[in-house]
Amino acid sequence: MSYFLWDDKYAFGIDSIDEDHKVLVSLINQLYVAMSQGKARAVISGIVTQMVDYAKVHFRREEFFFKGISYTESAEHKAEHDAFSNRVADFKTELDAGNVGISIEVISFLREWLTNHILVSDKKYVAAFKKFGIK
């Protein structure tokens, strides 16, 4: 059962970034399955924690590349990363407090944010990364 289908339109030909995005899509799907099956709050919270942790790894990778190429939009991009991290941390706090009603809001937010972030914000750096040989 998939909630977020990976599509080639999300692939940039930058292996590390594409693989990171695939992992994030997979985690969103795992979260969707857990929620759909009424899994325990601890399971759902654990998947959200994995999402937060992996997003940080991915964000650090992008931001490392930004520094290496002096990417002009890095501050704006990092601000999006920070806003995402803060929003998901807030969701996790609510989930941990027992507000399972927030689950649908969480899963919708994750899919929409990642879709828009990949297709709009991340797409902006692709040419710069490739110009500097980042694969």
Residue frames as qw, qx, qy, qz and C-alpha x, y, z in Angstrom:
[[0.000, 0.890, 0.456, 0.000, 0.00, 0.00, 0.00],
 [0.452, 0.025, 0.026, 0.891, 1.55, 3.27, -1.10],
 [0.011, -0.854, -0.391, 0.345, 0.43, 6.74, -0.24],
 [0.069, 0.869, -0.287, -0.396, 3.27, 8.54, -2.01],
 [0.903, 0.284, 0.258, 0.194, 4.38, 6.99, -5.27],
 [0.375, -0.539, 0.396, 0.642, 7.93, 7.66, -6.39],
 [0.645, 0.719, 0.259, 0.007, 8.01, 9.05, -9.90],
 [0.709, 0.141, 0.150, 0.674, 10.94, 9.83, -12.18],
 [0.098, 0.846, 0.149, 0.502, 9.91, 13.49, -12.13],
 [0.562, -0.823, 0.078, -0.024, 11.43, 13.57, -8.62],
 [0.846, -0.173, 0.206, 0.461, 14.81, 12.29, -9.84],
 [0.105, 0.952, -0.154, -0.241, 17.53, 14.78, -10.69],
 [0.830, 0.442, -0.227, 0.253, 20.36, 12.45, -11.66],
 [0.015, 0.647, -0.574, 0.502, 22.24, 13.36, -8.49],
 [0.634, -0.078, -0.769, -0.014, 22.50, 9.94, -6.87],
 [0.252, -0.096, -0.699, 0.663, 22.89, 10.93, -3.23],
 [0.313, 0.077, 0.170, -0.931, 20.01, 13.41, -3.38],
 [0.649, -0.007, -0.500, -0.574, 17.75, 11.06, -5.34],
 [0.548, -0.095, -0.813, 0.173, 18.42, 8.23, -2.87],
 [0.027, -0.086, -0.552, 0.829, 17.71, 10.54, 0.07],
 [0.485, 0.046, -0.078, -0.870, 14.40, 11.54, -1.48],
 [0.660, -0.039, -0.688, -0.300, 13.48, 7.89, -2.06],
 [0.350, -0.109, -0.792, 0.489, 14.17, 7.12, 1.61],
 [0.186, 0.105, 0.337, -0.917, 11.96, 10.02, 2.69],
 [0.617, 0.022, -0.373, -0.693, 9.16, 8.83, 0.39],
 [0.588, -0.051, -0.807, 0.023, 9.52, 5.33, 1.83],
 [0.151, -0.109, -0.678, 0.711, 9.27, 6.66, 5.38],
 [0.425, 0.065, 0.050, -0.901, 6.11, 8.58, 4.50],
 [0.687, 0.001, -0.580, -0.438, 4.66, 5.34, 3.08],
 [0.441, -0.059, -0.824, 0.350, 5.66, 3.42, 6.21],
 [0.107, 0.089, 0.457, -0.879, 3.94, 6.05, 8.32],
 [0.569, 0.045, -0.246, -0.783, 0.82, 5.85, 6.18],
 [0.644, -0.042, -0.750, -0.142, 0.67, 2.05, 6.51],
 [0.272, -0.081, -0.749, 0.599, 1.17, 2.24, 10.28],
 [0.286, 0.100, 0.253, -0.919, -1.59, 4.82, 10.61],
 [0.619, 0.051, -0.453, -0.640, -3.93, 2.91, 8.27],
 [0.643, -0.075, -0.762, 0.021, -3.46, -0.27, 10.28],
 [0.566, -0.738, -0.081, -0.357, -4.08, 1.49, 13.59],
 [0.714, 0.118, -0.490, 0.485, -0.60, 0.74, 14.87],
 [0.532, -0.668, -0.356, 0.379, 0.30, 1.82, 18.37],
 [0.015, 1.000, -0.022, 0.002, 1.26, 5.41, 19.00],
 [0.550, -0.627, 0.449, 0.320, 4.81, 4.27, 19.81],
 [0.669, 0.197, 0.569, 0.436, 5.20, 2.76, 16.33],
 [0.310, 0.860, 0.305, 0.265, 3.89, 5.89, 14.63],
 [0.262, -0.946, 0.163, 0.100, 6.05, 8.11, 16.82],
 [0.685, -0.350, 0.499, 0.398, 9.08, 5.95, 16.00],
 [0.586, 0.468, 0.478, 0.458, 8.53, 6.38, 12.26],
 [0.071, 0.978, 0.116, 0.156, 8.14, 10.14, 12.69],
 [0.506, -0.756, 0.325, 0.257, 11.42, 10.13, 14.62],
 [0.695, 0.014, 0.533, 0.482, 13.10, 8.26, 11.76],
 [0.384, 0.780, 0.364, 0.333, 11.68, 10.83, 9.34],
 [0.185, -0.979, 0.077, 0.019, 13.03, 13.73, 11.41],
 [0.624, -0.541, 0.449, 0.342, 16.44, 12.09, 11.79],
 [0.653, 0.218, 0.542, 0.483, 16.78, 11.17, 8.13],
 [0.246, 0.913, 0.252, 0.206, 15.55, 14.58, 6.97],
 [0.335, -0.893, 0.230, 0.193, 18.36, 16.12, 9.05],
 [0.662, -0.211, 0.558, 0.454, 20.91, 13.88, 7.32],
 [0.499, 0.578, 0.508, 0.397, 19.53, 14.87, 3.93],
 [0.015, 0.991, 0.122, 0.058, 19.40, 18.56, 4.80],
 [0.487, -0.718, 0.356, 0.346, 23.00, 18.50, 6.04],
 [0.654, 0.096, 0.568, 0.490, 24.07, 16.86, 2.77],
 [0.337, 0.796, 0.375, 0.333, 22.37, 19.53, 0.67],
 [0.204, -0.978, 0.029, 0.034, 23.69, 22.34, 2.86],
 [0.648, -0.437, 0.433, 0.449, 27.24, 20.90, 2.67],
 [0.554, 0.371, 0.526, 0.528, 26.99, 20.95, -1.13],
 [0.086, 0.952, 0.261, 0.137, 25.61, 24.51, -0.99],
 [0.404, -0.839, 0.225, 0.286, 28.71, 25.70, 0.87],
 [0.667, -0.164, 0.535, 0.493, 31.01, 23.92, -1.54],
 [0.397, 0.446, 0.533, 0.600, 29.55, 25.70, -4.56],
 [0.047, -0.226, -0.186, 0.955, 28.59, 28.98, -2.85],
 [0.007, 0.525, 0.785, 0.328, 24.94, 28.42, -3.78],
 [0.009, -0.261, 0.022, -0.965, 23.25, 31.82, -3.83],
 [0.597, -0.405, -0.233, -0.652, 19.88, 30.61, -2.50],
 [0.511, 0.000, -0.806, 0.300, 21.28, 28.56, 0.38],
 [0.081, -0.029, 0.531, -0.843, 19.88, 30.81, 3.15],
 [0.628, 0.022, -0.073, -0.774, 16.34, 30.59, 1.79],
 [0.734, 0.070, -0.648, -0.189, 16.66, 26.85, 1.25],
 [0.332, 0.052, -0.777, 0.532, 18.01, 26.29, 4.75],
 [0.337, -0.046, 0.326, -0.882, 15.10, 28.33, 6.16],
 [0.769, 0.006, -0.340, -0.542, 12.71, 25.86, 4.46],
 [0.622, 0.076, -0.755, 0.193, 14.61, 22.97, 6.04],
 [0.071, 0.076, -0.628, 0.771, 14.41, 24.60, 9.47],
 [0.549, -0.039, 0.071, -0.832, 10.68, 25.29, 9.12],
 [0.781, 0.024, -0.553, -0.289, 10.07, 21.67, 8.12],
 [0.477, 0.078, -0.764, 0.428, 12.09, 20.35, 11.06],
 [0.150, -0.063, 0.472, -0.866, 10.25, 22.59, 13.50],
 [0.674, -0.019, -0.150, -0.723, 6.82, 21.66, 12.11],
 [0.768, 0.020, -0.633, -0.098, 7.51, 17.92, 12.27],
 [0.278, 0.093, -0.718, 0.632, 8.93, 18.27, 15.80],
 [0.403, -0.065, 0.265, -0.873, 5.67, 19.96, 16.80],
 [0.786, 0.008, -0.396, -0.475, 3.68, 17.13, 15.22],
 [0.608, 0.084, -0.752, 0.240, 5.77, 14.58, 17.10],
 [0.029, -0.110, 0.586, -0.803, 5.17, 16.38, 20.39],
 [0.624, -0.019, 0.050, -0.779, 1.42, 16.27, 19.77],
 [0.790, 0.078, -0.566, -0.223, 1.52, 12.60, 18.75],
 [0.429, 0.124, -0.759, 0.474, 3.54, 11.73, 21.85],
 [0.233, -0.069, 0.453, -0.857, 0.99, 13.59, 23.96],
 [0.307, 0.278, 0.887, -0.205, -1.71, 11.28, 22.62],
 [0.439, 0.590, 0.079, -0.673, -3.26, 13.46, 19.94],
 [0.472, 0.031, 0.808, 0.351, -3.69, 10.73, 17.35],
 [0.417, 0.774, 0.448, -0.163, -6.24, 12.87, 15.52],
 [0.038, 0.846, -0.302, -0.437, -3.33, 14.84, 14.14],
 [0.633, -0.123, 0.696, 0.316, -2.16, 11.80, 12.16],
 [0.552, 0.642, 0.488, 0.212, -3.98, 12.73, 8.94],
 [0.071, 0.992, -0.066, -0.083, -2.64, 16.26, 9.15],
 [0.467, -0.619, 0.555, 0.301, 0.89, 14.90, 9.59],
 [0.640, 0.104, 0.683, 0.337, 0.82, 12.51, 6.66],
 [0.416, 0.827, 0.355, 0.133, -0.76, 15.08, 4.35],
 [0.113, -0.955, 0.214, 0.170, 1.75, 17.72, 5.36],
 [0.567, -0.434, 0.608, 0.348, 4.71, 15.37, 4.78],
 [0.614, 0.354, 0.618, 0.341, 3.64, 14.34, 1.30],
 [0.277, 0.921, 0.248, 0.112, 2.72, 17.85, 0.17],
 [0.260, -0.895, 0.284, 0.225, 5.83, 19.45, 1.65],
 [0.591, -0.301, 0.631, 0.403, 8.22, 16.90, 0.17],
 [0.562, 0.556, 0.544, 0.281, 6.56, 17.03, -3.25],
 [0.160, 0.978, 0.105, 0.079, 6.72, 20.82, -3.40],
 [0.413, -0.789, 0.375, 0.259, 10.19, 20.98, -1.90],
 [0.651, -0.068, 0.626, 0.424, 11.63, 18.54, -4.45],
 [0.484, 0.580, 0.548, 0.358, 9.85, 19.93, -7.50],
 [0.087, 0.969, 0.118, 0.199, 10.30, 23.61, -6.69],
 [0.343, -0.888, 0.304, 0.033, 13.08, 24.37, -4.19],
 [0.713, -0.323, 0.548, 0.294, 15.41, 21.45, -4.85],
 [0.695, 0.548, 0.382, 0.266, 14.99, 21.71, -8.60],
 [0.112, 0.991, -0.076, 0.009, 16.56, 25.17, -8.43],
 [0.363, -0.748, 0.533, 0.156, 19.97, 23.82, -7.41],
 [0.911, 0.145, 0.373, 0.097, 20.21, 20.94, -9.89],
 [0.624, 0.737, -0.040, 0.259, 22.02, 22.85, -12.64],
 [0.102, -0.863, 0.431, -0.242, 24.47, 24.37, -10.14],
 [0.765, -0.379, 0.518, -0.049, 25.22, 20.96, -8.58],
 [0.882, 0.330, 0.289, 0.173, 25.78, 19.37, -11.97],
 [0.369, 0.887, -0.179, 0.213, 27.94, 22.28, -13.11],
 [0.212, -0.746, 0.587, -0.232, 30.25, 21.54, -10.18],
 [0.487, 0.279, -0.826, -0.060, 30.20, 17.78, -10.82],
 [0.408, -0.153, 0.700, -0.565, 28.03, 16.79, -7.85],
 [0.558, 0.004, -0.711, -0.428, 26.53, 13.42, -8.63]]
